[in-house]
Amino acid sequence: MLKSSLIALLIILSLTHTSLSSADNANGKTIYLQRCSMCHGVDLKATGPLSKKSNPPTPDLTTSAFRKRLNDYPGVIVSSVVLRPNGDLIPRTLQENGVKLAPFSWRVNDLRDLNQYMVDMILKRT
């Protein structure tokens, strides 16, 4: 757990110290649509086909509460991807619903791009 926490911290630091112009929005969008939208929905409002099939249900990432959390903890999206605070919630939900995702070798750039895409989408709704 310490190793994964250290990795998450390094990734968060790289996210917060990377210029926004270096994030690849197309890559972030592709990753989001392929790996996240089935639960969070294209609109990030928990409208994906699996959103109500997880326990707890998928959160709406566009709420003011989540925007505040994003502001208070800039790496919250990436740390959720890396650390999986809900344990096996994502793999279990996918398995229980017959969804197979190809393995994905996350690179720091992928995490940065995904984070920036989601932040842009979330903040665009304010």
C-alpha positions as CSV (number, residue, x, y, z in Angstrom):
1,M,0.0,0.0,0.0
2,L,2.9,2.4,0.8
3,K,4.3,1.8,-2.7
4,S,1.0,2.5,-4.4
5,S,0.6,5.6,-2.3
6,L,4.0,6.9,-3.2
7,I,3.3,6.2,-6.9
8,A,0.0,8.1,-6.6
9,L,1.7,11.0,-4.9
10,L,4.3,11.2,-7.7
11,I,1.7,11.1,-10.3
12,I,-0.4,13.8,-8.6
13,L,2.7,16.0,-8.3
14,S,3.4,15.5,-12.0
15,L,-0.2,16.5,-12.8
16,T,-0.1,19.6,-10.8
17,H,3.2,20.7,-12.2
18,T,2.6,20.0,-15.8
19,S,1.5,22.7,-18.1
20,L,-2.1,22.3,-19.4
21,S,-0.9,22.7,-23.0
22,S,1.1,19.5,-22.7
23,A,-1.9,17.4,-21.9
24,D,-3.3,15.6,-24.9
25,N,-7.0,16.1,-24.8
26,A,-7.7,13.6,-27.6
27,N,-5.9,10.9,-25.7
28,G,-7.7,11.8,-22.4
29,K,-11.1,11.7,-24.2
30,T,-10.3,8.3,-25.8
31,I,-9.3,6.8,-22.5
32,Y,-12.3,8.2,-20.7
33,L,-14.7,7.0,-23.4
34,Q,-13.2,3.5,-23.5
35,R,-12.6,3.0,-19.8
36,C,-14.8,5.3,-17.7
37,S,-18.0,6.3,-19.6
38,M,-19.7,2.9,-19.2
39,C,-20.3,4.0,-15.6
40,H,-19.8,7.7,-15.5
41,G,-21.5,8.4,-18.8
42,V,-20.3,10.5,-21.7
43,D,-21.5,13.6,-19.7
44,L,-19.8,12.5,-16.4
45,K,-23.2,12.6,-14.7
46,A,-23.4,8.9,-13.9
47,T,-25.5,8.2,-16.9
48,G,-23.6,5.2,-18.2
49,P,-25.3,1.8,-18.7
50,L,-23.5,0.5,-15.5
51,S,-24.0,3.5,-13.3
52,K,-26.8,2.0,-11.2
53,K,-25.3,-1.5,-11.2
54,S,-22.4,-0.8,-8.8
55,N,-22.7,-0.6,-5.1
56,P,-22.4,2.2,-4.2
57,P,-23.8,3.7,-7.4
58,T,-21.5,5.7,-9.6
59,P,-21.2,9.3,-8.5
60,D,-22.1,12.3,-10.7
61,L,-18.8,14.0,-11.2
62,T,-20.4,17.3,-12.2
63,T,-21.9,18.2,-8.8
64,S,-20.7,21.2,-6.8
65,A,-19.6,18.8,-4.1
66,F,-17.3,17.0,-6.5
67,R,-16.1,20.2,-8.0
68,K,-15.1,21.4,-4.5
69,R,-13.3,18.1,-3.9
70,L,-11.5,18.4,-7.2
71,N,-10.4,22.0,-6.2
72,D,-9.3,20.9,-2.7
73,Y,-7.5,17.7,-4.0
74,P,-6.3,18.3,-7.5
75,G,-5.2,14.7,-8.0
76,V,-8.5,13.1,-6.8
77,I,-9.4,11.7,-10.2
78,V,-6.0,10.1,-10.8
79,S,-5.6,8.8,-7.3
80,S,-9.0,7.1,-7.7
81,V,-7.8,5.4,-10.8
82,V,-4.5,4.3,-9.3
83,L,-5.5,3.5,-5.7
84,R,-9.0,2.2,-6.3
85,P,-10.3,3.4,-2.9
86,N,-13.4,1.1,-3.3
87,G,-11.2,-2.0,-3.6
88,D,-12.6,-4.3,-6.3
89,L,-15.7,-2.2,-7.1
90,I,-14.8,-1.5,-10.7
91,P,-13.6,-5.0,-11.7
92,R,-16.5,-6.6,-9.8
93,T,-19.1,-4.4,-11.5
94,L,-17.6,-5.1,-14.9
95,Q,-17.4,-8.8,-14.3
96,E,-21.0,-9.0,-12.9
97,N,-22.3,-7.3,-16.0
98,G,-20.2,-9.3,-18.5
99,V,-18.1,-6.3,-19.6
100,K,-14.5,-7.2,-20.6
101,L,-12.0,-4.5,-20.8
102,A,-8.6,-5.2,-22.4
103,P,-5.7,-4.7,-20.0
104,F,-4.2,-1.3,-20.1
105,S,-0.7,-0.3,-19.3
106,W,-1.1,3.2,-17.8
107,R,1.6,5.7,-18.5
108,V,2.0,8.9,-16.6
109,N,1.0,10.8,-19.7
110,D,-2.3,8.8,-19.9
111,L,-3.1,9.6,-16.3
112,R,-2.3,13.3,-16.9
113,D,-4.4,13.4,-20.1
114,L,-7.3,11.6,-18.5
115,N,-7.2,13.9,-15.5
116,Q,-7.1,17.0,-17.7
117,Y,-9.9,15.8,-20.0
118,M,-12.1,15.1,-17.0
119,V,-11.2,18.4,-15.2
120,D,-12.0,20.3,-18.4
121,M,-15.4,18.6,-18.7
122,I,-16.3,19.0,-15.1
123,L,-15.3,22.7,-14.9
124,K,-16.9,23.5,-18.2
125,R,-20.2,22.7,-16.6
126,T,-19.9,25.4,-13.9
